[in-house]
Amino acid sequence: MLQFIKSQTHLPEKGIQNTIELLNEDCTIPFISRYRKEKTGNLDEVQIGDIVKFKEIYQTLEKRKIAILKILEEQHILTEELKLKVQKASNIITLEDIYLPYKKKRKTKAETARNNGLEPLAKIIMSQNANDIESIAYKYTNNKVTTTEKALEGARHIIAEWINERTDIRNNIRHQLECYATINTKVIKAKIDASTTLSTSFEKAQKFAAYFDWSESLNRIPSHRLLAILRAEKEGFIRVKIEIDNQKAISKIKDKIIRSHNDCTEQIELAIQDTYKRLLFPALSNEALSIAKEKADDAAITVFAKNLKQLLLGSPLGEKRILAIDPGFRSGCKLVCLNKQGDLIHNETIYPHAPQNKSIEAIKKINSLSDAHKIEAIAIGNGTASRETEYLIRKIHFKNSIEIFVVSEAGASIYSASKIARDEFPNYDVTVRGAVSIGRRLANPLAELVKIDAKSIGVGQYQHDVDQTKLKNSLDTVVESCVNTIGVNINTASESLLSYVSGIGSKIAKNIINYRNEYGAFSSRTEIKKVPRLGGKAFEQAAGFLRIKNAKNPLDDSAVHPESYKLVTKMAKDIQKKVSDLIGNKELLQKIKLEKYCIDSVGLPTLKDIVNELEKPGLDPRSTAKVFTFNQNVKTITDLREGQLLPGIINNITNFGCFVDIGIKESGLVHISNLSNTFVKDVNEIVNLHQQVIVKVLQVDVARKRVQLSMNYK
């Protein structure tokens, strides 16, 4: 395993070995990267994640090897040579190629031919030494094989299977597919014609119009385009074919097999044509497409992960009294008031827009509630009627200064209908829960968004088309990383937030909430050990990421792990100070000679982390939320004009560009070529999710509801 992971990651052997040992001891990635730097050689979360990934790939490969060896042994065909081949296989494709000749097959043409006694004839043909092959074939006719031609056909089926099972031939075609394959599409006209009668189907079909007759190199096609093509095929709008130069591929097979020119040659050539068309190309072209799809999935999932991380680490407003509005027209605007802790203290519905048009009443109500509950900020959902509601709010003359924010609603409806929301607000309907979620997102995006299935937040494309297990694992890893990077206040955190803390999980998170409800707030990290089922290992993994405000020991509200408390106490004692004197005192901390405290288990990396944490204990790395205002004259796509400069917020990032909310229903696309006046390889190097930008309108397609924007206009 060690050498396999090293060959894939090129990381130091000792770091890999120690990381594997820690993982086998049920340590988590955040814990290892933060508190075991000396053991890993200061590997970061990404590097440790790679070790986890290739450890799992290796274990899957080894498990398959064991299964194959067992089957071969049961069939009494396992030789030492074959066993060695299986054991040396370095990937799953090579392994399955080795196993292919011995794999129990469903009834095939070759199997039928063998049962009819034609294998000796196939061997004679493959020897390429015989003449007058028809006379030889006649000897193999019987009541099941009634003619010479049927005998030769059966022999060719056996030869075709032999050729199909040759690893060198399979690898040669794989190479041609890898280097020269094209992916081609053809529109299914009947499906398109049928879709014109249904507006929704027609609209869906038009999204894929660019791919109705498409051809592109398979090894160069961008991930988003491949996923779009495969979705169009799944929807039934197109047919997809993988193609290479068939004659060239067949010619290469002939070069490997045909050694002479006699009566056998024609039969072998026919067998080659048959195996290529019927066995080799269908299987290997599907394999090539599957590999391309897997790469596209990985690329798309990487984009999801990057976007989700930026979204979760979005700027929080902090503990403020918030009035949140889930806007709407006919059904009205659901309005809630939240205290500094995010608790619901009031809710009602106002009807400022058509058809009721009770805007004056709505203004009075918002004004009075803002005054009564000392509201400090207003959060407006960015869905239907968002701009109209924002315009209304900005007309109000509040007594106190109130900041106004437009907040993304993505996934809010998923949360409001979820069990988590029902448990939190059993006596309120989905509209109230949705409005509460909008308000809480403004206060602390991370704490609220962890309650929603990550793929429902809308931070990428084709989330339903990629490998769902890979997607979930990747996004869960991102959420876990973000939660542990920020740290969690154990006395205020929700069950959802606690469940992502290193070593906790959903069951222990529930027990923490139950303990909190029964005994009140935790007063120290030591008390956390009293939670049922939270044993020594869970405490070790979790303690450094759990915060306790106003604790007796100031280190309990920091990222300093309890295992280092004695060390910090010694540092303070050596300079004749208390631990509390060190907190936030940069001048005092600089006097500590860290080399003095180095031991085998604690080196300079950990000591530097401790000092940095003491300097700014519990510092939230996220910046504070900033007010943003859209162009008040642009409310719909018809208000746009080419050449306009508009303020916007980046609300999605893909491999081919980013989408910008400019205050209308349709987000505009800044293609990667319009991001900068220099070459851009990675969109994330130029922009961030929720970044406030100024964009130029390049093109407006009202019919297709598409807006092209540019950030490269200076």
ABEGO torsion letter per residue (X at the ends): XAAAAAAAAGBBAAAAAAAAAAAAAGBBAAAAAAAAAAAAGGBBAAAAAAAAAAAAAAAAAAAAAAAAAAAAAAAGABBAAAAAAAAABABAAAAAAAAAAABBBBBBAAAAAAAAGAAAAAAAAAAGABBGAAAAAAAABBAABABAAAAAAAAAAAAAAAAAABAAAAAAAAAAAAAABBBBBBBBAAAAAAAAABAAAAAAAAAAAAAABBBBBAAABBAAAAAAAAAAAAAGABBBBBBBBAAAAAAAAAAAABABBBAAAAAAAAAAAAAAAAAAAAAAAAAAAAAAAAAAAAAAAAAAAAAAAAAAABBBAEBBBBBBBBBBBAAEBBBBBBBAAGBBABBBBBBABOAAGBAAAAAAAAAAAAAAAGBABBBBBABBGAAAAAAAAAABBBABBBBBBBBBABGAAAAAABAAAAAABAABBAAAAAAAAAAAAAABAAAAAAABBAAAAGAEBGAAABBAAAAAAAAAAAAAAAAAAAEBBAAABBAAAAAABBGAEAAAAAAAAAAAAAAEBBABAAAAAABBGBBAAAAAAAAAABBBBGBABAAAABABBAAAAAAAAAAAAAAGBBAAAABGBAAAAAABBAAAABBAABBAAAAAAAAAAAABBGBBABBBBBBBBBBAABABAAABBBGBBBBBBBABBBAAEBBBBAGBABBBBBBAAAABABBBABAAAABBBGBBBBBBBABBBAAAGBBBBBABAX
